Amino acid sequence: MVVGSLQLTIRLHGCNSLKEKRSPRQRISQRIRNRFKVAVSEVDTQDVWTLLTLGVATVGPDRAPVERVLRDVADFVEELGEGELIEEILEFERY
C-alpha cells in the first residue's frame, strides 16, 4: 500500500482578510474532494490572507496510480483560476 501526499501553496488575489480567504478555501477544497475523492485540509499559512496551503492525501496499491491522481489534482487547481499555484510538494510512503 502506498500513501501519497501533496502540499499545494496557492497565492490568492484580492483577499484582504481571513474572512475573505474562507470562500476560496472552501470552494477549492470541495471541488478537489468531489472530483478526485481524496482527503483535503488546510495545513499551513492559516493566518496569511493571501496564501492558501492545502494538504491532499490518497492511498493506492502502487505508487503510479497515487502519483497520477495527485498530479491531476495539482493540474486541476492550476486550471481553476482561483489563484496562482506557487509550490507543490509530492511525498510517498510505502506500508
C-alpha positions in Angstrom: 0.0 0.0 0.0 1.3 3.5 -0.9 0.1 6.7 0.8 0.7 9.8 -1.3 0.5 13.4 0.0 0.6 16.6 -2.0 1.1 20.0 -0.5 -0.1 22.9 -2.6 0.6 26.6 -1.9 -1.7 28.9 -3.7 -1.4 32.7 -3.8 -4.9 34.1 -3.6 -5.5 37.5 -5.2 -8.0 40.0 -3.8 -8.2 38.6 -0.3 -7.9 41.3 2.4 -8.9 39.4 5.5 -9.2 35.8 6.8 -12.9 36.0 6.3 -12.4 36.7 2.6 -10.0 33.8 2.4 -12.6 31.3 3.7 -14.7 31.3 0.5 -12.0 30.3 -2.0 -10.5 27.8 0.5 -13.9 26.0 0.8 -14.6 26.2 -2.9 -11.2 24.8 -3.9 -11.2 22.1 -1.3 -14.8 20.9 -2.1 -14.1 20.8 -5.8 -11.0 18.7 -5.3 -12.9 16.3 -2.9 -15.8 16.0 -5.3 -13.7 15.3 -8.4 -10.9 13.1 -7.1 -12.3 11.5 -3.9 -9.2 12.5 -1.8 -8.7 14.0 1.6 -8.1 17.8 1.7 -7.2 20.1 4.5 -5.6 23.5 5.0 -2.3 22.6 6.6 -0.3 25.8 6.8 -0.4 29.6 6.4 -3.8 29.8 8.2 -3.0 33.3 9.3 -1.8 34.7 6.0 -4.6 36.2 4.0 -3.1 35.9 0.6 -1.7 32.3 0.9 -3.6 29.1 1.0 -1.6 25.9 1.8 -3.6 22.7 1.2 -2.6 19.1 2.0 -4.1 16.4 -0.2 -3.8 12.7 0.6 -4.8 9.5 -1.1 -4.0 5.8 -0.9 -3.4 3.1 -3.5 -1.9 -0.3 -4.2 1.2 1.2 -6.1 2.9 4.5 -6.5 2.0 5.1 -10.1 -1.8 5.5 -9.7 -1.4 7.5 -6.5 1.1 9.8 -8.2 -1.2 10.2 -11.2 -4.1 11.3 -9.0 -2.0 13.8 -7.1 -0.5 15.3 -10.3 -4.0 15.6 -11.7 -5.1 17.4 -8.6 -2.3 19.9 -9.0 -3.2 20.5 -12.6 -6.9 20.9 -11.7 -6.1 23.5 -9.1 -4.0 25.4 -11.5 -6.8 25.3 -14.1 -9.4 26.6 -11.6 -8.0 30.1 -11.8 -8.8 30.8 -8.1 -5.2 31.8 -7.5 -1.6 31.2 -8.6 -0.1 27.8 -7.8 3.3 28.8 -6.5 4.5 25.5 -4.9 3.7 21.8 -5.0 5.4 19.1 -2.9 4.8 15.4 -3.5 5.7 12.7 -1.0 5.1 8.9 -0.9 5.3 6.3 1.8 5.0 2.6 1.3 3.5 0.4 4.0 
